[in-house]
Amino acid sequence: MKTFYVYLLTNKNNTVLYTGFTDDIERRLNEHKAKISKKSFTARYNCNKLIYFEEFQDVNDALHREKQLKRYSRKWKENLINENNSDWVDLSKSW
């Protein structure tokens, strides 16, 4: 069974938030960190710190959640992050 992920990234100063979706979170984070797409939002704003993610078994649920998160305000996203990762540590560091 495939797993899908919705995730939030930030930069080292926690000033920018990026919402993404993938079916391979480790590969996708490596792409963000390596700045594969030099002109992408994450490359331009150095968003390479994974601060939040959710797992889904259904692709439609994951896509729906991604759209939800993108509509929410920054303050709402900050509250979500703080509830789960109050220090805003890079969750991918332990991988």
C-alpha positions in Angstrom: 0.0 0.0 0.0 1.3 3.4 -0.9 1.6 6.3 1.6 1.1 9.9 0.7 2.4 12.9 2.7 1.3 16.5 3.1 4.1 18.5 4.7 5.2 22.0 5.8 8.7 23.3 5.2 10.4 26.5 6.5 13.7 28.2 6.2 16.4 28.5 9.0 14.8 31.6 10.4 11.3 30.2 10.3 10.0 33.2 8.3 8.6 31.4 5.3 6.2 28.4 5.1 5.7 26.1 2.2 3.0 23.4 1.9 3.7 20.4 -0.2 2.5 16.9 -1.2 4.4 13.8 -2.2 4.3 10.0 -2.2 8.0 9.8 -1.3 8.8 12.3 1.5 12.5 11.4 1.8 13.2 11.7 -1.9 11.2 15.0 -2.0 13.0 16.5 0.9 16.3 15.6 -0.6 15.2 17.4 -3.8 14.3 20.5 -1.7 17.6 20.4 0.2 19.6 20.0 -3.0 17.6 22.8 -4.7 16.9 20.6 -7.8 14.6 23.2 -9.3 16.7 26.4 -8.9 13.9 28.8 -9.6 11.3 27.1 -7.4 9.7 28.8 -4.3 11.6 26.5 -1.9 14.9 27.1 -3.6 14.5 30.9 -3.7 13.4 31.1 -0.1 15.7 28.3 1.3 12.8 26.2 2.6 14.5 22.9 3.4 13.5 22.3 7.1 10.7 19.8 7.6 8.6 21.0 10.5 5.3 19.2 10.0 3.8 16.3 8.1 0.8 14.1 7.9 0.5 10.6 6.3 -2.4 9.3 4.2 -3.3 6.0 2.6 -5.7 7.6 0.1 -4.3 10.1 -2.5 -7.5 12.1 -2.6 -7.5 12.6 1.2 -3.9 13.8 1.0 -4.7 16.2 -1.9 -7.7 17.5 -0.1 -5.7 18.1 3.1 -2.9 19.9 1.1 -5.6 22.3 -0.4 -7.0 22.9 3.1 -3.6 23.8 4.5 -2.8 26.1 1.7 -6.0 28.0 2.4 -5.4 28.4 6.1 -3.7 31.5 7.5 -0.1 31.6 8.6 -1.2 31.9 12.2 -3.4 28.8 11.9 -0.4 26.9 10.4 1.9 28.1 13.2 -0.6 26.8 15.8 -0.7 23.4 14.1 3.1 23.3 14.0 3.4 24.4 17.6 1.0 21.7 18.8 3.2 19.0 17.2 6.7 20.5 17.0 7.0 23.4 19.4 10.7 23.9 18.8 10.3 23.8 15.0 13.1 21.3 14.7 13.9 19.7 11.4 12.0 16.4 11.6 14.1 15.0 8.7 17.3 15.2 10.7 16.7 11.8 12.3 16.3 10.0 8.9 
